[in-house]
Amino acid sequence: MKKTAIVTGANTGLGYETARALYLQGMHVIVASRNANKGQEAVERIRASAPDAKGELEFSQLNLSSLEDVKTFADWANRHLDHLDLLINNAGVMAAPPARTHDGYETQFGVNFVAHFALTGRLFPLLEKTPGSRVVSLSSRMHRGAVIDFDNFALEKPYDPGREYGQSKLAKLIFAMEFDRRLRAKDRQLMSLAAHPGISRTDLFRYQGQIPDGIKFMSAADGAAPTVMAATLATAQGGQYFGPDGPGEARGKPALARVDAAASDVRTNSKLWHWAEEATGVHYP
């Protein structure tokens, strides 16, 4: 029986390369993205790039700007699948113009963290009944130095794209760490891990304008390697965080990465978890 993986934001960049890598390993990969045309095109591009691969691909629409759409997608997955080995919480927004999701959250925080919290919770029973299952959530080097400001989840303060992005990625790493802590406390078989891509050339930079000279980007495929390692390394353990092994974790080969102390504060992590359950209406078992 083929392993099944869901990759959010898999129509481009890191998600595309992650989906392709898992497909090449013979998995049934669900390309989940907001834009149906781009999602279908990604499926066809992956197939064309590896015509002899033994995996399977399909597209399913997922709009992470809407918690109702997240529920619709999860309901489809729970009906459609009898097992789920991997959930790759990849999709993200970086430094976009100020906006709110359908549910009123600052877009980066709402898409990068809130929606993936809800999605994982709604898929939890399917994941938990699949032996050896994993959830891998993408964070960023920019979680370092960020803070969780409970008074600024919905653009209550003047918009700072870098500050808001850092908060969203710190929240996502906190989610991965806190989720694994709760899984271990209840002796669950499911594992929660995290990864980051260093500095990789992807569509995330479309809002950045002129990129400063001297910045050396990895390819999207190299940037996806830590995610693929977290998803497939036989010796990986819950709560581990993977990223490039070079200076500052900006570039290099995939390896264990450093978790900033801000993602390890027990009180903040618990408070954010309870806030997310109330905000999304998704309560984990």
ChimeraX commands (.cxc) that place a marker at each C-alpha (Angstrom):
marker #1 position 0.00,0.00,0.00 radius 0.5
marker #1 position 1.39,3.38,-1.02 radius 0.5
marker #1 position 2.05,6.00,1.61 radius 0.5
marker #1 position -0.20,9.04,1.28 radius 0.5
marker #1 position 0.96,12.62,1.76 radius 0.5
marker #1 position -0.84,15.95,1.71 radius 0.5
marker #1 position 1.36,18.94,0.85 radius 0.5
marker #1 position -0.17,22.39,1.26 radius 0.5
marker #1 position 0.92,25.07,-1.17 radius 0.5
marker #1 position 2.31,22.39,-3.46 radius 0.5
marker #1 position 1.71,24.20,-6.75 radius 0.5
marker #1 position 4.98,26.14,-6.58 radius 0.5
marker #1 position 8.30,26.60,-4.81 radius 0.5
marker #1 position 9.14,24.52,-1.75 radius 0.5
marker #1 position 5.78,22.75,-1.77 radius 0.5
marker #1 position 6.15,21.74,-5.41 radius 0.5
marker #1 position 9.64,20.34,-4.81 radius 0.5
marker #1 position 8.50,18.54,-1.66 radius 0.5
marker #1 position 5.55,16.99,-3.49 radius 0.5
marker #1 position 7.82,15.95,-6.36 radius 0.5
marker #1 position 10.36,14.35,-4.00 radius 0.5
marker #1 position 7.67,12.34,-2.22 radius 0.5
marker #1 position 6.14,11.33,-5.56 radius 0.5
marker #1 position 9.55,10.08,-6.71 radius 0.5
marker #1 position 9.65,7.94,-3.57 radius 0.5
marker #1 position 6.47,6.21,-4.74 radius 0.5
marker #1 position 3.94,8.00,-2.56 radius 0.5
marker #1 position 0.38,9.05,-3.33 radius 0.5
marker #1 position 0.71,12.84,-3.08 radius 0.5
marker #1 position -2.20,15.25,-2.80 radius 0.5
marker #1 position -1.24,18.65,-4.19 radius 0.5
marker #1 position -3.30,21.07,-2.11 radius 0.5
marker #1 position -3.43,24.71,-3.18 radius 0.5
marker #1 position -5.82,27.63,-3.57 radius 0.5
marker #1 position -5.55,28.09,-7.34 radius 0.5
marker #1 position -7.08,25.14,-9.20 radius 0.5
marker #1 position -5.42,25.91,-12.54 radius 0.5
marker #1 position -1.96,26.22,-11.00 radius 0.5
marker #1 position -2.53,23.12,-8.90 radius 0.5
marker #1 position -3.51,21.01,-11.89 radius 0.5
marker #1 position -0.55,22.40,-13.85 radius 0.5
marker #1 position 1.78,21.43,-11.02 radius 0.5
marker #1 position 0.46,17.87,-11.09 radius 0.5
marker #1 position 1.09,17.66,-14.82 radius 0.5
marker #1 position 4.59,19.16,-14.52 radius 0.5
marker #1 position 5.57,16.68,-11.83 radius 0.5
marker #1 position 4.27,13.77,-13.88 radius 0.5
marker #1 position 6.07,14.98,-16.99 radius 0.5
marker #1 position 9.33,15.44,-15.08 radius 0.5
marker #1 position 9.37,11.82,-13.91 radius 0.5
marker #1 position 7.34,9.64,-16.32 radius 0.5
marker #1 position 8.67,6.40,-14.84 radius 0.5
marker #1 position 7.91,7.24,-11.21 radius 0.5
marker #1 position 5.70,4.81,-9.31 radius 0.5
marker #1 position 3.89,7.40,-7.23 radius 0.5
marker #1 position 0.43,8.89,-7.70 radius 0.5
marker #1 position -0.65,12.51,-7.84 radius 0.5
marker #1 position -3.94,14.33,-7.47 radius 0.5
marker #1 position -5.02,17.90,-6.88 radius 0.5
marker #1 position -7.47,19.16,-4.30 radius 0.5
marker #1 position -8.38,22.79,-3.74 radius 0.5
marker #1 position -7.52,24.33,-0.38 radius 0.5
marker #1 position -7.87,28.01,0.47 radius 0.5
marker #1 position -6.04,28.62,3.73 radius 0.5
marker #1 position -7.44,32.13,4.00 radius 0.5
marker #1 position -10.77,30.66,5.08 radius 0.5
marker #1 position -11.34,28.34,8.02 radius 0.5
marker #1 position -14.57,27.21,6.37 radius 0.5
marker #1 position -12.59,26.16,3.30 radius 0.5
marker #1 position -10.10,24.36,5.55 radius 0.5
marker #1 position -13.01,22.39,7.02 radius 0.5
marker #1 position -14.34,21.59,3.54 radius 0.5
marker #1 position -10.96,20.26,2.45 radius 0.5
marker #1 position -10.50,18.22,5.63 radius 0.5
marker #1 position -13.99,16.75,5.29 radius 0.5
marker #1 position -13.11,15.71,1.72 radius 0.5
marker #1 position -9.82,14.15,2.84 radius 0.5
marker #1 position -11.47,12.25,5.67 radius 0.5
marker #1 position -14.04,10.82,3.23 radius 0.5
marker #1 position -11.57,10.22,0.41 radius 0.5
marker #1 position -8.65,8.64,2.29 radius 0.5
marker #1 position -8.42,5.58,4.50 radius 0.5
marker #1 position -4.93,6.51,5.73 radius 0.5
marker #1 position -2.66,9.56,5.85 radius 0.5
marker #1 position 1.05,9.06,6.45 radius 0.5
marker #1 position 2.28,12.63,6.01 radius 0.5
marker #1 position 0.81,16.08,6.39 radius 0.5
marker #1 position 3.25,18.74,5.19 radius 0.5
marker #1 position 2.13,22.14,6.46 radius 0.5
marker #1 position 4.12,24.00,3.82 radius 0.5
marker #1 position 1.98,26.82,2.40 radius 0.5
marker #1 position 2.91,30.31,3.45 radius 0.5
marker #1 position 2.67,34.03,2.82 radius 0.5
marker #1 position 5.56,36.44,3.39 radius 0.5
marker #1 position 5.55,40.23,3.63 radius 0.5
marker #1 position 2.37,40.64,1.60 radius 0.5
marker #1 position 0.53,43.99,1.63 radius 0.5
marker #1 position -1.56,44.42,4.80 radius 0.5
marker #1 position -4.75,42.36,4.68 radius 0.5
marker #1 position -6.90,40.05,6.74 radius 0.5
marker #1 position -8.11,36.51,6.10 radius 0.5
marker #1 position -11.83,35.76,5.75 radius 0.5
marker #1 position -11.86,35.16,9.50 radius 0.5
marker #1 position -10.28,38.49,10.35 radius 0.5
marker #1 position -6.67,37.54,11.11 radius 0.5
marker #1 position -3.62,39.28,9.69 radius 0.5
marker #1 position -2.94,37.31,6.50 radius 0.5
marker #1 position 0.48,35.94,7.37 radius 0.5
marker #1 position -0.60,34.86,10.84 radius 0.5
marker #1 position -3.93,33.50,9.59 radius 0.5
marker #1 position -2.53,31.48,6.68 radius 0.5
marker #1 position 0.82,30.39,8.07 radius 0.5
marker #1 position -0.36,29.42,11.54 radius 0.5
marker #1 position -4.09,29.56,12.26 radius 0.5
marker #1 position -5.26,27.64,9.17 radius 0.5
marker #1 position -2.62,24.93,9.55 radius 0.5
marker #1 position -3.52,24.50,13.23 radius 0.5
marker #1 position -7.13,23.93,12.18 radius 0.5
marker #1 position -6.22,21.67,9.27 radius 0.5
marker #1 position -4.00,19.43,11.38 radius 0.5
marker #1 position -6.64,19.13,14.08 radius 0.5
marker #1 position -9.34,18.19,11.59 radius 0.5
marker #1 position -7.08,15.53,10.07 radius 0.5
marker #1 position -5.85,14.26,13.44 radius 0.5
marker #1 position -8.00,11.08,13.61 radius 0.5
marker #1 position -6.88,10.03,10.12 radius 0.5
marker #1 position -3.24,10.66,10.97 radius 0.5
marker #1 position -3.40,8.98,14.35 radius 0.5
marker #1 position -4.86,5.76,12.94 radius 0.5
marker #1 position -2.04,5.53,10.35 radius 0.5
marker #1 position 1.02,3.82,11.87 radius 0.5
marker #1 position 4.22,5.85,11.55 radius 0.5
marker #1 position 2.47,9.06,10.53 radius 0.5
marker #1 position 4.10,12.48,10.75 radius 0.5
marker #1 position 3.18,16.14,10.56 radius 0.5
marker #1 position 5.92,18.47,9.30 radius 0.5
marker #1 position 5.35,22.22,9.71 radius 0.5
marker #1 position 7.49,24.83,7.96 radius 0.5
marker #1 position 8.97,27.62,10.00 radius 0.5
marker #1 position 11.72,30.08,9.10 radius 0.5
marker #1 position 15.02,31.45,10.33 radius 0.5
marker #1 position 12.98,34.60,11.00 radius 0.5
marker #1 position 11.31,32.95,14.00 radius 0.5
marker #1 position 14.45,34.04,15.85 radius 0.5
marker #1 position 13.94,37.37,17.49 radius 0.5
marker #1 position 10.18,37.26,16.92 radius 0.5
marker #1 position 7.61,37.47,19.71 radius 0.5
marker #1 position 4.03,36.32,20.09 radius 0.5
marker #1 position 1.93,39.44,20.61 radius 0.5
marker #1 position -1.54,38.32,21.65 radius 0.5
marker #1 position -2.77,41.87,21.06 radius 0.5
marker #1 position -1.73,41.89,17.40 radius 0.5
marker #1 position -3.17,38.86,15.61 radius 0.5
marker #1 position -5.64,40.88,13.52 radius 0.5
marker #1 position -3.75,44.04,12.49 radius 0.5
marker #1 position -4.60,45.82,15.72 radius 0.5
marker #1 position -1.25,47.62,15.45 radius 0.5
marker #1 position 0.38,49.45,12.51 radius 0.5
marker #1 position 1.45,46.83,10.00 radius 0.5
marker #1 position 5.09,45.74,9.97 radius 0.5
marker #1 position 5.49,42.96,7.37 radius 0.5
marker #1 position 8.73,41.56,8.80 radius 0.5
marker #1 position 7.45,41.60,12.38 radius 0.5
marker #1 position 4.19,39.94,11.39 radius 0.5
marker #1 position 5.97,37.32,9.28 radius 0.5
marker #1 position 8.33,36.49,12.14 radius 0.5
marker #1 position 5.40,36.15,14.53 radius 0.5
marker #1 position 3.59,33.80,12.14 radius 0.5
marker #1 position 6.63,31.55,11.73 radius 0.5
marker #1 position 7.38,31.55,15.44 radius 0.5
marker #1 position 3.75,30.56,16.05 radius 0.5
marker #1 position 4.07,27.75,13.53 radius 0.5
marker #1 position 7.23,26.42,15.19 radius 0.5
marker #1 position 5.58,26.69,18.59 radius 0.5
marker #1 position 2.69,24.69,17.17 radius 0.5
marker #1 position 5.04,21.93,15.98 radius 0.5
marker #1 position 6.88,21.75,19.32 radius 0.5
marker #1 position 3.78,22.01,21.52 radius 0.5
marker #1 position 1.92,19.48,19.38 radius 0.5
marker #1 position 4.70,16.95,19.79 radius 0.5
marker #1 position 4.86,17.57,23.54 radius 0.5
marker #1 position 1.14,16.86,23.81 radius 0.5
marker #1 position 1.43,13.77,21.61 radius 0.5
marker #1 position 4.19,12.35,23.81 radius 0.5
marker #1 position 2.26,13.12,26.98 radius 0.5
marker #1 position -0.62,10.99,25.70 radius 0.5
marker #1 position 1.65,8.28,24.25 radius 0.5
marker #1 position 0.43,8.86,20.68 radius 0.5
marker #1 position 2.25,7.22,17.77 radius 0.5
marker #1 position 1.94,10.31,15.54 radius 0.5
marker #1 position 5.02,12.57,15.41 radius 0.5
marker #1 position 5.19,16.34,14.90 radius 0.5
marker #1 position 8.37,17.81,13.40 radius 0.5
marker #1 position 9.40,21.11,11.82 radius 0.5
marker #1 position 11.72,22.36,9.09 radius 0.5
marker #1 position 12.93,25.55,7.47 radius 0.5
marker #1 position 14.44,26.19,4.01 radius 0.5
marker #1 position 17.24,28.62,4.84 radius 0.5
marker #1 position 17.40,31.26,2.10 radius 0.5
marker #1 position 15.81,29.71,-0.97 radius 0.5
marker #1 position 14.60,31.27,-4.20 radius 0.5
marker #1 position 10.82,30.89,-4.25 radius 0.5
marker #1 position 7.71,32.93,-5.01 radius 0.5
marker #1 position 7.64,34.02,-1.35 radius 0.5
marker #1 position 9.97,36.84,-2.36 radius 0.5
marker #1 position 7.55,38.36,-4.86 radius 0.5
marker #1 position 6.64,41.13,-2.41 radius 0.5
marker #1 position 10.21,41.93,-1.44 radius 0.5
marker #1 position 11.06,44.34,-4.26 radius 0.5
marker #1 position 14.76,44.72,-4.97 radius 0.5
marker #1 position 16.77,41.96,-3.28 radius 0.5
marker #1 position 20.02,43.28,-1.77 radius 0.5
marker #1 position 23.20,42.35,-3.61 radius 0.5
marker #1 position 25.25,39.57,-2.11 radius 0.5
marker #1 position 22.41,37.33,-0.98 radius 0.5
marker #1 position 23.03,33.82,-2.23 radius 0.5
marker #1 position 19.90,31.75,-2.68 radius 0.5
marker #1 position 19.59,27.99,-2.67 radius 0.5
marker #1 position 17.28,26.44,-5.23 radius 0.5
marker #1 position 13.74,25.56,-4.19 radius 0.5
marker #1 position 14.69,21.88,-4.44 radius 0.5
marker #1 position 17.60,22.35,-2.02 radius 0.5
marker #1 position 15.40,24.45,0.23 radius 0.5
marker #1 position 12.85,21.63,0.36 radius 0.5
marker #1 position 15.46,19.06,1.40 radius 0.5
marker #1 position 15.08,19.70,5.17 radius 0.5
marker #1 position 11.32,19.17,4.84 radius 0.5
marker #1 position 11.82,15.92,2.95 radius 0.5
marker #1 position 14.34,14.78,5.58 radius 0.5
marker #1 position 11.90,15.51,8.40 radius 0.5
marker #1 position 9.19,13.62,6.52 radius 0.5
marker #1 position 11.17,10.53,5.55 radius 0.5
marker #1 position 14.30,10.06,7.70 radius 0.5
marker #1 position 13.87,6.71,9.44 radius 0.5
marker #1 position 15.67,7.87,12.59 radius 0.5
marker #1 position 13.85,11.21,12.91 radius 0.5
marker #1 position 12.14,11.85,16.22 radius 0.5
marker #1 position 9.16,13.94,17.20 radius 0.5
marker #1 position 9.99,17.51,18.12 radius 0.5
marker #1 position 13.04,17.72,15.86 radius 0.5
marker #1 position 13.64,20.76,13.64 radius 0.5
marker #1 position 15.57,20.52,10.37 radius 0.5
marker #1 position 17.29,23.15,8.24 radius 0.5
marker #1 position 20.46,23.78,6.20 radius 0.5
marker #1 position 23.75,23.07,8.01 radius 0.5
marker #1 position 25.75,26.07,6.76 radius 0.5
marker #1 position 26.59,29.32,8.58 radius 0.5
marker #1 position 23.47,30.87,10.05 radius 0.5
marker #1 position 21.50,27.94,8.61 radius 0.5
marker #1 position 21.14,30.03,5.44 radius 0.5
marker #1 position 22.42,27.41,3.02 radius 0.5
marker #1 position 23.80,23.89,3.08 radius 0.5
marker #1 position 22.80,20.28,3.40 radius 0.5
marker #1 position 19.78,19.30,5.51 radius 0.5
marker #1 position 20.53,18.67,9.18 radius 0.5
marker #1 position 19.13,19.33,12.64 radius 0.5
marker #1 position 18.52,23.05,13.21 radius 0.5
marker #1 position 18.48,25.27,16.28 radius 0.5
marker #1 position 15.20,26.16,17.96 radius 0.5
marker #1 position 15.17,29.66,19.42 radius 0.5
marker #1 position 14.34,29.91,23.11 radius 0.5
marker #1 position 11.22,31.89,22.18 radius 0.5
marker #1 position 9.69,28.69,20.82 radius 0.5
marker #1 position 10.33,26.83,24.06 radius 0.5
marker #1 position 8.50,28.98,26.59 radius 0.5
marker #1 position 6.02,26.63,28.23 radius 0.5
marker #1 position 3.60,29.34,29.34 radius 0.5
marker #1 position 3.47,31.11,25.96 radius 0.5
marker #1 position 3.17,27.84,24.05 radius 0.5
marker #1 position 0.26,26.64,26.17 radius 0.5
marker #1 position -1.48,30.02,25.97 radius 0.5
marker #1 position -1.13,30.11,22.17 radius 0.5
marker #1 position -2.42,26.55,21.86 radius 0.5
marker #1 position -5.54,27.31,23.89 radius 0.5
marker #1 position -6.07,30.56,21.98 radius 0.5
marker #1 position -5.91,28.67,18.67 radius 0.5
marker #1 position -8.39,26.03,19.81 radius 0.5
marker #1 position -10.88,28.69,20.79 radius 0.5
marker #1 position -10.26,30.79,17.67 radius 0.5
marker #1 position -10.67,27.89,15.24 radius 0.5
marker #1 position -13.20,25.80,17.14 radius 0.5
marker #1 position -10.88,22.83,16.57 radius 0.5
marker #1 position -10.07,20.99,19.79 radius 0.5
marker #1 position -7.45,18.25,19.65 radius 0.5
marker #1 position -8.19,14.91,21.36 radius 0.5
marker link #1:1,2 radius 0.2
marker link #1:2,3 radius 0.2
marker link #1:3,4 radius 0.2
marker link #1:4,5 radius 0.2
marker link #1:5,6 radius 0.2
marker link #1:6,7 radius 0.2
marker link #1:7,8 radius 0.2
marker link #1:8,9 radius 0.2
marker link #1:9,10 radius 0.2
marker link #1:10,11 radius 0.2
marker link #1:11,12 radius 0.2
marker link #1:12,13 radius 0.2
marker link #1:13,14 radius 0.2
marker link #1:14,15 radius 0.2
marker link #1:15,16 radius 0.2
marker link #1:16,17 radius 0.2
marker link #1:17,18 radius 0.2
marker link #1:18,19 radius 0.2
marker link #1:19,20 radius 0.2
marker link #1:20,21 radius 0.2
marker link #1:21,22 radius 0.2
marker link #1:22,23 radius 0.2
marker link #1:23,24 radius 0.2
marker link #1:24,25 radius 0.2
marker link #1:25,26 radius 0.2
marker link #1:26,27 radius 0.2
marker link #1:27,28 radius 0.2
marker link #1:28,29 radius 0.2
marker link #1:29,30 radius 0.2
marker link #1:30,31 radius 0.2
marker link #1:31,32 radius 0.2
marker link #1:32,33 radius 0.2
marker link #1:33,34 radius 0.2
marker link #1:34,35 radius 0.2
marker link #1:35,36 radius 0.2
marker link #1:36,37 radius 0.2
marker link #1:37,38 radius 0.2
marker link #1:38,39 radius 0.2
marker link #1:39,40 radius 0.2
marker link #1:40,41 radius 0.2
marker link #1:41,42 radius 0.2
marker link #1:42,43 radius 0.2
marker link #1:43,44 radius 0.2
marker link #1:44,45 radius 0.2
marker link #1:45,46 radius 0.2
marker link #1:46,47 radius 0.2
marker link #1:47,48 radius 0.2
marker link #1:48,49 radius 0.2
marker link #1:49,50 radius 0.2
marker link #1:50,51 radius 0.2
marker link #1:51,52 radius 0.2
marker link #1:52,53 radius 0.2
marker link #1:53,54 radius 0.2
marker link #1:54,55 radius 0.2
marker link #1:55,56 radius 0.2
marker link #1:56,57 radius 0.2
marker link #1:57,58 radius 0.2
marker link #1:58,59 radius 0.2
marker link #1:59,60 radius 0.2
marker link #1:60,61 radius 0.2
marker link #1:61,62 radius 0.2
marker link #1:62,63 radius 0.2
marker link #1:63,64 radius 0.2
marker link #1:64,65 radius 0.2
marker link #1:65,66 radius 0.2
marker link #1:66,67 radius 0.2
marker link #1:67,68 radius 0.2
marker link #1:68,69 radius 0.2
marker link #1:69,70 radius 0.2
marker link #1:70,71 radius 0.2
marker link #1:71,72 radius 0.2
marker link #1:72,73 radius 0.2
marker link #1:73,74 radius 0.2
marker link #1:74,75 radius 0.2
marker link #1:75,76 radius 0.2
marker link #1:76,77 radius 0.2
marker link #1:77,78 radius 0.2
marker link #1:78,79 radius 0.2
marker link #1:79,80 radius 0.2
marker link #1:80,81 radius 0.2
marker link #1:81,82 radius 0.2
marker link #1:82,83 radius 0.2
marker link #1:83,84 radius 0.2
marker link #1:84,85 radius 0.2
marker link #1:85,86 radius 0.2
marker link #1:86,87 radius 0.2
marker link #1:87,88 radius 0.2
marker link #1:88,89 radius 0.2
marker link #1:89,90 radius 0.2
marker link #1:90,91 radius 0.2
marker link #1:91,92 radius 0.2
marker link #1:92,93 radius 0.2
marker link #1:93,94 radius 0.2
marker link #1:94,95 radius 0.2
marker link #1:95,96 radius 0.2
marker link #1:96,97 radius 0.2
marker link #1:97,98 radius 0.2
marker link #1:98,99 radius 0.2
marker link #1:99,100 radius 0.2
marker link #1:100,101 radius 0.2
marker link #1:101,102 radius 0.2
marker link #1:102,103 radius 0.2
marker link #1:103,104 radius 0.2
marker link #1:104,105 radius 0.2
marker link #1:105,106 radius 0.2
marker link #1:106,107 radius 0.2
marker link #1:107,108 radius 0.2
marker link #1:108,109 radius 0.2
marker link #1:109,110 radius 0.2
marker link #1:110,111 radius 0.2
marker link #1:111,112 radius 0.2
marker link #1:112,113 radius 0.2
marker link #1:113,114 radius 0.2
marker link #1:114,115 radius 0.2
marker link #1:115,116 radius 0.2
marker link #1:116,117 radius 0.2
marker link #1:117,118 radius 0.2
marker link #1:118,119 radius 0.2
marker link #1:119,120 radius 0.2
marker link #1:120,121 radius 0.2
marker link #1:121,122 radius 0.2
marker link #1:122,123 radius 0.2
marker link #1:123,124 radius 0.2
marker link #1:124,125 radius 0.2
marker link #1:125,126 radius 0.2
marker link #1:126,127 radius 0.2
marker link #1:127,128 radius 0.2
marker link #1:128,129 radius 0.2
marker link #1:129,130 radius 0.2
marker link #1:130,131 radius 0.2
marker link #1:131,132 radius 0.2
marker link #1:132,133 radius 0.2
marker link #1:133,134 radius 0.2
marker link #1:134,135 radius 0.2
marker link #1:135,136 radius 0.2
marker link #1:136,137 radius 0.2
marker link #1:137,138 radius 0.2
marker link #1:138,139 radius 0.2
marker link #1:139,140 radius 0.2
marker link #1:140,141 radius 0.2
marker link #1:141,142 radius 0.2
marker link #1:142,143 radius 0.2
marker link #1:143,144 radius 0.2
marker link #1:144,145 radius 0.2
marker link #1:145,146 radius 0.2
marker link #1:146,147 radius 0.2
marker link #1:147,148 radius 0.2
marker link #1:148,149 radius 0.2
marker link #1:149,150 radius 0.2
marker link #1:150,151 radius 0.2
marker link #1:151,152 radius 0.2
marker link #1:152,153 radius 0.2
marker link #1:153,154 radius 0.2
marker link #1:154,155 radius 0.2
marker link #1:155,156 radius 0.2
marker link #1:156,157 radius 0.2
marker link #1:157,158 radius 0.2
marker link #1:158,159 radius 0.2
marker link #1:159,160 radius 0.2
marker link #1:160,161 radius 0.2
marker link #1:161,162 radius 0.2
marker link #1:162,163 radius 0.2
marker link #1:163,164 radius 0.2
marker link #1:164,165 radius 0.2
marker link #1:165,166 radius 0.2
marker link #1:166,167 radius 0.2
marker link #1:167,168 radius 0.2
marker link #1:168,169 radius 0.2
marker link #1:169,170 radius 0.2
marker link #1:170,171 radius 0.2
marker link #1:171,172 radius 0.2
marker link #1:172,173 radius 0.2
marker link #1:173,174 radius 0.2
marker link #1:174,175 radius 0.2
marker link #1:175,176 radius 0.2
marker link #1:176,177 radius 0.2
marker link #1:177,178 radius 0.2
marker link #1:178,179 radius 0.2
marker link #1:179,180 radius 0.2
marker link #1:180,181 radius 0.2
marker link #1:181,182 radius 0.2
marker link #1:182,183 radius 0.2
marker link #1:183,184 radius 0.2
marker link #1:184,185 radius 0.2
marker link #1:185,186 radius 0.2
marker link #1:186,187 radius 0.2
marker link #1:187,188 radius 0.2
marker link #1:188,189 radius 0.2
marker link #1:189,190 radius 0.2
marker link #1:190,191 radius 0.2
marker link #1:191,192 radius 0.2
marker link #1:192,193 radius 0.2
marker link #1:193,194 radius 0.2
marker link #1:194,195 radius 0.2
marker link #1:195,196 radius 0.2
marker link #1:196,197 radius 0.2
marker link #1:197,198 radius 0.2
marker link #1:198,199 radius 0.2
marker link #1:199,200 radius 0.2
marker link #1:200,201 radius 0.2
marker link #1:201,202 radius 0.2
marker link #1:202,203 radius 0.2
marker link #1:203,204 radius 0.2
marker link #1:204,205 radius 0.2
marker link #1:205,206 radius 0.2
marker link #1:206,207 radius 0.2
marker link #1:207,208 radius 0.2
marker link #1:208,209 radius 0.2
marker link #1:209,210 radius 0.2
marker link #1:210,211 radius 0.2
marker link #1:211,212 radius 0.2
marker link #1:212,213 radius 0.2
marker link #1:213,214 radius 0.2
marker link #1:214,215 radius 0.2
marker link #1:215,216 radius 0.2
marker link #1:216,217 radius 0.2
marker link #1:217,218 radius 0.2
marker link #1:218,219 radius 0.2
marker link #1:219,220 radius 0.2
marker link #1:220,221 radius 0.2
marker link #1:221,222 radius 0.2
marker link #1:222,223 radius 0.2
marker link #1:223,224 radius 0.2
marker link #1:224,225 radius 0.2
marker link #1:225,226 radius 0.2
marker link #1:226,227 radius 0.2
marker link #1:227,228 radius 0.2
marker link #1:228,229 radius 0.2
marker link #1:229,230 radius 0.2
marker link #1:230,231 radius 0.2
marker link #1:231,232 radius 0.2
marker link #1:232,233 radius 0.2
marker link #1:233,234 radius 0.2
marker link #1:234,235 radius 0.2
marker link #1:235,236 radius 0.2
marker link #1:236,237 radius 0.2
marker link #1:237,238 radius 0.2
marker link #1:238,239 radius 0.2
marker link #1:239,240 radius 0.2
marker link #1:240,241 radius 0.2
marker link #1:241,242 radius 0.2
marker link #1:242,243 radius 0.2
marker link #1:243,244 radius 0.2
marker link #1:244,245 radius 0.2
marker link #1:245,246 radius 0.2
marker link #1:246,247 radius 0.2
marker link #1:247,248 radius 0.2
marker link #1:248,249 radius 0.2
marker link #1:249,250 radius 0.2
marker link #1:250,251 radius 0.2
marker link #1:251,252 radius 0.2
marker link #1:252,253 radius 0.2
marker link #1:253,254 radius 0.2
marker link #1:254,255 radius 0.2
marker link #1:255,256 radius 0.2
marker link #1:256,257 radius 0.2
marker link #1:257,258 radius 0.2
marker link #1:258,259 radius 0.2
marker link #1:259,260 radius 0.2
marker link #1:260,261 radius 0.2
marker link #1:261,262 radius 0.2
marker link #1:262,263 radius 0.2
marker link #1:263,264 radius 0.2
marker link #1:264,265 radius 0.2
marker link #1:265,266 radius 0.2
marker link #1:266,267 radius 0.2
marker link #1:267,268 radius 0.2
marker link #1:268,269 radius 0.2
marker link #1:269,270 radius 0.2
marker link #1:270,271 radius 0.2
marker link #1:271,272 radius 0.2
marker link #1:272,273 radius 0.2
marker link #1:273,274 radius 0.2
marker link #1:274,275 radius 0.2
marker link #1:275,276 radius 0.2
marker link #1:276,277 radius 0.2
marker link #1:277,278 radius 0.2
marker link #1:278,279 radius 0.2
marker link #1:279,280 radius 0.2
marker link #1:280,281 radius 0.2
marker link #1:281,282 radius 0.2
marker link #1:282,283 radius 0.2
marker link #1:283,284 radius 0.2
marker link #1:284,285 radius 0.2
view
